[in-house]
Amino acid sequence: MLTITAVAEQKIKELMVEEKDIIGLRVYVKGGGCHGYQYGMAFESKMGDDDTVFEKNEVKVIMDSQSAPLLQGAEVDYVDSLQGSGFAIKNPQAKTTCGCGSSFSA
């Protein structure tokens, strides 16, 4: 369903240590951005009834029922480059993306 690179997994673990009562990382899609959909991520302390959970080692990734189909086959990575560092999502369902990669159309 969703994959997490080893680099992203390690970074999520590091960040989760700094937070209290965190059970996992929520990855979601919401309307917006210049191409219709926008990615979002936030640490989560609880799960909803319609959530899907993907686990890799000690890392849980949580997706709501509307975001999960749009993230099918996507990869969460952590990139550290001269332009900056942060999580990046590579989504094979994205037909077009904006220049910064934070919004897409499906």
N, C-alpha and C positions, 0 to 999 in steps of 0.2 A: 504494500500500500504506500508507505512513505519510508524513505531511507534517511539515515543520519550518517554523515561522514565521521570518521574517527576524530578529526580535529574539532568538529562541532560538538560531538559527544563530550570530549574533554572540557571544552569551554562551558558547556551547560553545567557539567558537574562542578566546575570552579565557581560559577556564579550562584549555583544553588546553595553552596556552603555559606555564602554571605547573607542569604535570606532565611527568614524564620517561617516555619509551617508550610513550606513549599512542597507540593507533591509532584510537580512536573512543569513542563513548558507547554503552554497552549499556543498552537499555530492555527491561524484563522485567515479567512478571506472575507473582506467586506466590500461593499460597493464604494467606488470612489477612484481617485487617481485619474490620470489622463487617458487611460484605456479601459475604464469600466470597473475593474476589480483591483483591490489593493491588499497586499499581504500585511499581516500583523502577528506579533509574538508578545507573549507576556507570561511571567511566572504565575502559576495557579496554585491556590491553596485548597480548592474543592472542585469536584466534578459535577456536571449536570447529568440529568437522566438520559439525555440523548447523545452523550459524548462517546467518542471512539478513542481508545487508548492504544498506542503503539509503544512497546517497550524494547529497549536495547540496553542490555546490561543493567545498570542502575538508573537509567534515564527513561522517564516516561514522557511521551509526547501526546498531548490531548487535543482532539479536534471535535468541533461541534458537528451535528448532522448535516448542516448546509455547507460547511467548508470541506468536509472529508471528500466528497466526490470531485471537487475542484482541485484537490491536492493529490489525487490518485496518481501514483508513480513519481511524485516530486521528490527532490533531494534537498535536505537542509545541510548547508555547509557553513563553515566559518572562514572568512577571508581576511587576511592581514596583508595590506599592500600599501604602497606609497599614497594612494588616494584615500586611505582610511581602513578601518577594520570594522567588522560586523558580520552578522548572519546574512546569508544569501540563500535564496530558494531557486533551484533550477526545476522548472515545471514543464514537462513535455506536452501538457495540454494547452499551454499558452501559445496562442496563434500569433499575437503581437505583444511586444513589451515596450515600455517607455525607455528613454535613454538611461535613466538611473536604475532600472530594473525593479522598481518597487510597485509598479502596476502592470496589469496585463489584460488581455481580452481572451476569452475562451471560445 
